[in-house]
Each structure stands twice: as structure tokens, then as C-alpha cells.
Amino acid sequence: MNSGTDVLLIGIWGSSPDDIFTVGHDGTILHYDGSTWSSMNSGTSQDLYGVWGLSSSDVYVVGNWGTILHYNGTSWSPMSSGTTASIWEVWGTSPTNVYAVGSSGTILRYNGSSWSSVNSGTSGYLRGIWGTSASNIYAVGDGGLMVRFN
């Protein structure tokens, strides 16, 4: 499978076999429609690390220097994260319960209208996040770091 780019790709997420997004360095976002990969205009040159969504018209991308982008099915738009920390991964349970994790113990929560900081209790780098529900969430990072929060 040819992506059409030689840029380092880091994160991938899809809602179906014909609706897949991947992100990488230099603001790269690619979309797969089931047959070909095409480049999307991210509006940023920042390195992008993580992508996750609720549907093909509700997708979040995170990256360097606090970059958070949202896709509404038509175009990507920047969101104010309130941080300059690198954000490595994003995950959520609903449009009003989305989390992002990153460097310096950064955990952010999106409530449907704005992102706010959540105390992680660590200054370590958090690089992954996943949960079973809004009240059972895990973040992991460098040096075996693991945080559970609800």
C-alpha cells in the first residue's frame, strides 16, 4: 500500500475500512477512502502524533506545542489547548468527554466546548491513553509510568 508520502507517520485511527486517518511530521494528515490515500490540509506545520474520533465527521488530532485540531467532516480547525506541551495521544468516550495526554504529565479534558487541564500527579511524559468508560481511564508513558484516573 502506497501512502504517497515519505514523511514519518505516527498515529492512525479509522471509523471503517474506507475511512481511515493517519498523521505525522510537518502537519501531515492523510485520509484513506478504501482505495487511495489523499493528503488533507491540516493548517499547521507542527508534528502531529495522535488521532482519534467518534465518527468520520468528529475527529481529533494532537501534536507538538499543544497542537489540537478538530475535523468536522469538511475541514480541520485548530482548538485552543491552553498548553505548549507536546501532546502525544487522544481518546474519549463521547463528544463531551475527550482526553489528551503529553509531556510533563499533561492531561487535558475536552467537555464539548473547551479543553482544561487535569492533574495527573506526575511530571513524566504520558504517551498513550485508553479506557473502558469515562470513569476508568489509563495513561502510560516513559519509564513504565502508568496513571489511572476517573
C-alpha positions in Angstrom: 0.0 0.0 0.0 1.4 3.4 -1.0 0.7 6.3 1.3 2.0 8.8 -1.3 4.4 10.4 1.2 7.8 9.8 2.7 7.0 11.8 5.9 7.2 9.9 9.2 3.7 8.8 10.1 3.0 8.3 13.8 -0.8 7.9 14.5 -3.7 6.1 12.9 -7.4 5.8 13.5 -10.4 4.9 11.4 -14.2 4.6 11.7 -14.4 2.0 8.9 -12.3 0.2 6.3 -13.0 3.1 3.9 -12.5 6.0 6.4 -9.0 6.0 7.9 -6.9 8.9 9.1 -3.1 8.9 9.7 -0.9 11.8 11.0 2.7 12.6 11.1 5.5 15.1 10.9 5.2 18.5 9.3 1.4 18.8 9.8 0.8 15.7 7.7 -2.8 14.3 7.7 -3.7 11.6 5.2 -7.2 10.1 4.6 -7.9 6.7 3.1 -11.2 6.2 1.3 -10.9 2.4 0.8 -8.8 2.7 -2.3 -6.3 5.6 -2.1 -4.6 7.8 0.4 -5.0 11.6 -0.1 -3.4 14.5 1.7 -5.6 16.8 3.8 -4.8 20.4 4.6 -4.2 20.5 8.4 -3.4 24.2 8.5 -0.3 23.6 10.6 3.4 22.6 10.1 3.7 21.2 13.6 4.4 17.5 14.0 1.3 15.5 14.7 1.3 12.4 16.9 -2.1 11.1 17.7 -5.5 10.9 16.1 -8.9 9.6 17.4 -12.5 10.2 16.6 -16.1 9.4 17.3 -17.1 9.3 13.6 -15.8 10.4 10.2 -17.1 13.9 11.0 -15.8 14.2 14.6 -12.1 13.6 14.6 -9.3 15.0 16.9 -5.6 15.3 16.1 -2.9 16.2 18.6 0.7 17.2 18.3 3.7 19.3 19.1 3.5 22.6 21.1 0.0 21.9 22.3 -1.5 21.5 18.9 -5.1 20.1 18.8 -7.1 20.0 15.6 -10.7 19.0 15.0 -12.3 17.7 11.8 -16.0 18.3 11.3 -16.3 16.2 8.1 -15.4 19.1 5.9 -12.2 20.8 7.2 -9.7 20.8 10.0 -9.7 23.7 12.5 -7.4 24.5 15.4 -8.6 24.2 19.0 -7.1 26.1 22.0 -5.4 23.5 24.3 -4.1 26.0 26.8 -0.7 24.4 26.9 2.6 24.4 24.9 3.4 20.9 26.0 3.7 18.2 23.3 0.5 16.2 23.2 1.1 12.6 22.2 -2.3 10.8 22.2 -6.0 11.5 22.3 -9.0 9.3 23.2 -12.5 9.7 24.5 -15.9 8.3 25.2 -18.3 10.9 23.8 -18.3 14.4 22.3 -18.2 15.9 25.8 -15.6 13.6 27.2 -12.3 13.6 25.2 -8.8 13.3 26.8 -5.4 14.1 25.6 -2.0 13.3 27.2 1.5 14.6 26.7 4.8 15.8 28.0 5.4 17.0 31.6 2.5 14.9 32.9 0.0 16.8 30.8 -3.6 15.5 30.8 -6.3 17.6 29.1 -10.1 17.0 29.0 -12.5 18.4 26.5 -16.0 18.9 27.8 -17.6 19.7 24.4 -16.8 23.4 24.5 -13.2 23.8 25.8 -10.1 21.9 26.9 -8.9 22.1 30.5 -6.0 20.6 32.5 -6.5 17.6 34.7 -4.0 16.9 37.5 -2.0 13.8 36.6 0.1 13.6 39.7 3.3 13.2 37.6 5.7 15.3 35.6 6.7 12.3 33.4 5.9 12.0 29.7 2.5 10.4 29.1 2.3 8.9 25.6 -0.8 6.8 25.5 -4.4 6.8 26.8 -7.3 4.4 26.8 -10.2 3.5 29.0 -13.2 1.3 29.4 -15.5 4.2 30.3 -15.5 7.8 31.4 -14.7 6.6 35.0 -11.9 4.1 34.2 -9.1 5.7 32.2 -5.4 4.7 32.0 -2.5 6.8 30.7 1.0 5.3 30.2 4.4 6.8 29.5 8.2 6.9 29.7 10.0 4.6 32.2 7.0 2.4 32.9 4.9 5.3 34.0 1.2 4.4 34.5 -1.6 6.6 35.7 -5.2 5.6 36.4 -7.9 8.2 36.8 -11.6 8.7 36.9 
